[in-house]
Amino acid sequence: MTSLLSLSQLSVKVGRTRLLDGVGFSLERGEILGLVGESGSGKSLTALAITGLLPLIGASVAEGAIRFDGADLTRMTDRELRRLRGGRIGFVMQNPMTALDPVQRVGGQIDVVSRLHLGLSASAARSRTLDLMTQLRIPDAGAVADAYPHQLSGGMKQRVVIAMALAGDPDLIIADEPTTALDVTVQAQIIQILTTLVRERGLALLLITHDMGVVAQVCDRVAVLYAGRIAEERSVAGIFSNPAHPYTRALIGCIPQEAMEAGGLRGIPGSVPTAATYPAGCRFHPRCVSAISQCAIDRPKERPLPDGGTVACHLASAGAL
C-alpha cells in the first residue's frame, strides 16, 4: 500500500550548503507523525520542502523525492503545486499573525480557500466557513468571521488558521509548531482539535514540534531530526520506553516531569550547529556523552530496530544501545 506522504533521501541546499541531508520518513492516512528536534534542526525547512515553498527562502531540493499519494512533488510545476497546496495539503503555520492578512476579515480569508480549491460559490463558501468555525469551537462564528485578526486572541487566531487549512478538504495537514506562544490551556485545546480531526476524518497529520510532551500525548510515530538528518524514527511507544539514539534520550530527558524525577531540570550541553559548521561523522557527536572515536569520523548508517523503527548511530552496531 502506498503511503500518503513519503520522503526519500531528501536533501535541500542553499547555494552549495546542504541544510537537509538524506531525510526520509513516511506518513499514512489516519496517522499522526511527530517531527521533533531543537530549533535549527530543519523541521520547518522540511515543511517548506513538502509544500513547495523553498524558493521563498532561496533554497531548492538537491536530491531525493517527496511523494504525495504516489506523485513526486519535486517534479511538479508551480501550477500543479498550487493546486495541491491549500487543497489536498493543508498548512498550519507557526505564527497565525504571519498567516493571516491583517487588513482582511478572517471569514473572507477562509472563504477564498474553498472557492479556489473546491469551486464553491460565495454563499456556499461562507456557509462552509461558518460550519468549520463551529466545528473548531469558535463561539459566535458569524461575528468572528466579520472580525479582523487583531481583534482576536492568539488561540482564536490559531483556530482560524486551522479552519483555513481545512477549507480545501485536505488529505494531509502539516502543522508547524501550532501551539507556539499559546498558554498551556489553549495549547491543549488546539492539540485536541487537531487530533480529533485526524481520527474522525481519516486525515494524516505531520505535527512539527519541539515539545516531546505533546508528542507523547497525541502522536503514533516519531521522526527525530538533528542538524538536517534523521537520528531515529519509530513508534511513540518505542521512543519513550527505550529510546535508541543518544539525542532522543537527551530530548526526553528535557521533559520537565522526566527531568524532575531524575533530580532536576536538565538541558543538552551545546547547541545545534549551523549548516556551515556541520561536523564530520555523526553531527551530534560533539554534544553526545556516549560518543566513541568512530562518531567523529564516519557518518552512521540507518539501522533497523527490532520494533520496526530505525536509528542512525554507531553505538547500534557496537551493541551499546
N, C-alpha and C positions, 0 to 999 in steps of 0.2 A: 504494500500500500504506500502510495506517495505521500510524504509529509506535506503539510500545508506550506511550511516555510523550512528551507534548508540552506544553510551557509556551508560552503565547502572551500577550504584553503583560501579564505578571503584575505587579501592584502590591500591596504589603502595607503596612498602616498600623497605627500605634498612636495612638489619638486622631486628631489631624489631621496627624500626622507620617508621611510615607511612608518606609518603610525599604527596600523594594524598589520599583523604578520601571521598569516595562516590560520585565521579564526574559522572555526567550524562548530555548528550545532544545528539541531532540528527542533521543530515545534509542530505538534499535531493539533487537529481540531479538538476543541473542548479541553485543551490543556493550558496550564499557566506555567510558563518558564521564567524563572528569575535570572536576570543577567546582573551579576554583582561584582563589586570591586570598588576600590577607593577612587576618589576624584582623580582624573588624569589617566585612568586605566584604559579608556577607549570605549566606554559604554555608549555615550551619546553619539560618538562617531559611528558606531555600529548601526545605530538607529538611522542616522542620516544616510548611510550607505544603502540600507534596505529600502528607504523611501526615495532614493534617487536625488537627494538634496546635497550631495557632496560638492557639486560645483559652486554652491553658495559660499563655501569656505575655501575655495581654491584647491580642493582635494579631488582625487579620482581613484577608481579601482585599478590596481596594478595587476592583480592576478586573482583567480578563483571565480566562484559562481555564487549567485544568490537566486535560488529557485523558489518561486511562489506558485503553488499549485501546478508544479511541473515546468513552468516557463522561467527562463533565466532573465532576471530583471536587468542584469548588466548588459544584455544585448538589446534591450528595448530602446525605442526612440523616446525623446522627451514627451511627445504627444501621447504615446502609449502609457508612459509612467504617470502622466497627469490624470489619465482615466482611472488608473488604479488608486492613486494617492487621494485620499478623501472619499473614495468609493469603497472598493473591496479591502483597502488597507486604511484604517483609521489611525490617527496620530494624536496622542495627548502629550503636549509639550510640558516641560518642567515648570515654566512660569506662565500662568494664564494671562498675565498682563501683556506679554510679548506675543501671545497667540490671538489676542482679541484686538480689533481695531477700536481705538479709544473714541472715535467720533461717529461710530455706527452703533445703533441699538443692537443689543445682543440677539434678540429674536431674528432680526434680519440676517445676522451673520450665520445663524443656524439654518434659516430658510434656504439660503443660497446653495448650501451643500446638497440638499435633497433635490433642489431644482436642477442643479448642474448634473448630478450623478444618477438621479432617478427619473428625471424628466417631468417632475410634478409641476402643476400649475401653482400660481402664487397662493391661492387659498388652500390647496391641498398641502403645500409645503408648510404653511403656517399651522395647519391642523396637526401635521406630523411633529412639528417643533414643540407645540404645547403638550402633545402626548408624551414625547421624550422627556420634556422637562418635568412632567408629573411623575413619570417612572423614576426619575432621578431624585425624587423627593424635594423638588423645588416648590415651596408653597406659593400660592397665588401666581401661577405660571404666566398668566396674561400680563400682570403688572411687571414681572421681572423681564419678560420678553421686550417690553417697551422701555426698559432701563438702559442706561449707558454703563459700560464696565466699571467706571469709577464709583458708581452708586452701589456696587455690590461688594460683599465681603469676600475675603480670599477663598473660603470654602465654596461660596456660591459661584464665584467666577470659575473655579475648577469644575463644578458641575456643568456649567455652560460649555466649557471646553470639551468635556466628555460627551455632552449632547451633540456637539459639532462632529466629534469623531464617529458617533453612531448614526448620524443623519443620512449617510450614504449607504447604510445597510452593509457594514463591513464583515468580512470573514475573519480578519486579523486586526487586533488593536495593539499598537505599540505605545506603551505608557512610559514616558521618560521622567523618572522621579516625580510621580504625580502628587506626592504629598509634601513636597519641599515647601518650607515656610508656613505650613499649616500647623495649628495646635494639635495636641495629641488626640483630642476627641474628634475633631474634624478629619484628621488622618484616618482614624478607624472607620469613619463613615464612608470616606471615599474608597478605601480598600474594600470594604464590604460591598459597595455598589459595583465595583469592577468585578469582584469575584462572583457575585450573583448574576451579572450579565453573562459571564463566561459559562456558568453552569446551566442557566436557563435557556440561553440562545445557542449554545454549542459553538461559541466563538473561540478563537485562540488568542491568548494574551501573552505578549512579551513584556514583562514587568522589569524595567531597568531601575535599579535602586542600589544604595549602599547600606541599606538597613536590613541586616540579617534577621532581625526580629520579625519584620514584615514578611520576609521570605519564608521563615519557619511557619507562619500562620497560614499563608494562602497558596504557596507555590507547589506544583507537583514535582518539578525538576529544577535544577540549578546549574548554570554555567558560570564558573568563576573566572573573571578576566583580570589579568595583571599585565601592565605595560604592553598592551596590544596583542597578547597571546592568551589562549585558554589554558588555565592551570589545571582545572578539574571540572568534570561535567557528569552529573549523576542525579539520582533521586534525592528529594529533600530528606527522606529518612536516612539514606546512606550518608549524606553530607553531615548531618547533625549527630548521628550515632557514632560514626567512625570516619572523620574527615581524613582524606588520603594525602593531600598536599599541605606542606607547612604553611603556605599562605592562607589556605582555607581555615586551618586550625587557628591561625592568628586572628583572622576576621571574626570567627566565632568567639574567640577569647575577648574580643572588644565589646560583645553584647553586655550591657550593664548588669543584667541578672547573673550571667555566667561569670563575669569579672568579679562581682561582689562575693559570689560563692567561693571564688578562688582566693579571696583575701583583699580585694580592692580593684578599683578601675585600672585597666591596662590599655596600652596603645601598642602600635607596631613601630619599633625604632626606625628612624629614617623616613624617607618619603618616596613616592613613585617617581622614577626617573623620567625626564622629558625624552621625547623621541630622539633628540640629537645626542643624548647621553646614555642610550640603552647599553647596558654592559654585555659583554660576550657571555656565552653559555646560557645558563638559566638566569633570566632577568631579575629574579627575586633573590639570587644568592647573596648580594651584599647585605641584605636585611635578614637573612634566614639563619636561625640559631642552630639548624641541623645540617648546614651546608658541608659538603665534602669537597676535596680538591677538584674533582671532575665537574662540579657545578659551575666553576668559573671558566671552564674551557669549552665544554660541549653543550649544545642545545639538547635538552631532554626530549625524547620521543614520547608521543602519546601511547600509553599502555592501557590495556583493558583491565578492569577490576572485576572481581567475582560477581558483583551485583549488577553487572551490565554497564556500569559507568566507565569513565576513562580518567586517567591522571597523567600529567606530563611532569615527571620527577625522577631523577636518577636514583633516589632512595627506594623507588618501587622495585627496580631491578636488583638493588643491593639487599633487598629483604628487610629494610629498616623501617618500613611504614607500620 
